[in-house]
Amino acid sequence: EVDGRIARSLVAFGERIIVNGEVGGDVRATGERIRIGPDARIAGKLRYRSRHEADIDPRARIEGGIERRGRFRSEWAEDVGRGVLRIGRVVLFLGVLLLGALLVAGMPAFTREAAETVRREPLQSAGLGFAMVIGVPVAAGLMMVTIIGIPVGLVVICGYVVLLMLGYLTAALFIGDTVLERMDAGRLQSVGWRILFLLLALVALALLRRLPVVGGLLAVLLFLAGTGAFTLRSWRGLRRGSAAA
């Protein structure tokens, strides 16, 4: 039971928690029963975990709002989860960059042509990309309806994940190659320069996704166009023969 004044935040665990005083920061409470009394003045946010809804007196003043978290989980576990998520994002970014670098070094002509397809045929690329993103998982689901089709469906799903990653890389290569060409078209023949601008493009895409509404929409359109362009270039290469592909 808290009654009086706390200058900073309050973290409380207990079967029964009552706050009827002044708290200068947030209140984080985890318990069976949580009550906020009429004299409570919370300058920050009330965050609580409980199987029951908190009993909050209408005369209580909570400046930062109220957030209920249904499941019981300690704060350190949340911090660990956030840390693991950040590390996972960094590892994923480095993995995508490594894959892109290997593609640029191993298939320079293919990657240049795939990125160029985005610029030459943007609408066709985006349309095909949308069809692939939506259609492939549907087709895989239909295949897995039967027992015989389950292995094929699983293979298709694995290929789908790879396609999404390659589509994202193609979008980044389109951005990097376009900027590099504007600066010095001769450097498009350099693997090192293309990898450097691929890195810058991946960072730019990550920042673009953080922009509200417009940024996310542009990032999705670029991703769809990249996926479609990669599919188009692969299909045309296969039609020309294995050597060209």
Secondary structure, DSSP 8 states (H G I E B T S, - for coil): -B-SEESS-EEEEEEEEEE-SEESS-EEEEEEEEEE-TT-EESS-EEEE-SS--EE-TT-EETT-EEEE-S---HHHHHHHHHHHHHHHHHHHHHHHHHHHHHHHH-HHHHHHHHHHHHHSHHHHHHHHHHHHHHHHHHHHHHTTSTTHHHHHHHHHHHHHHHHHHHHHHHHHHHHHHHHHHH-GGGGG-HHHHHHHHHHHHHHHHHHHHSTTHHHHHHHHHHHHHHHHHHHHHHHHHHH-TTT-
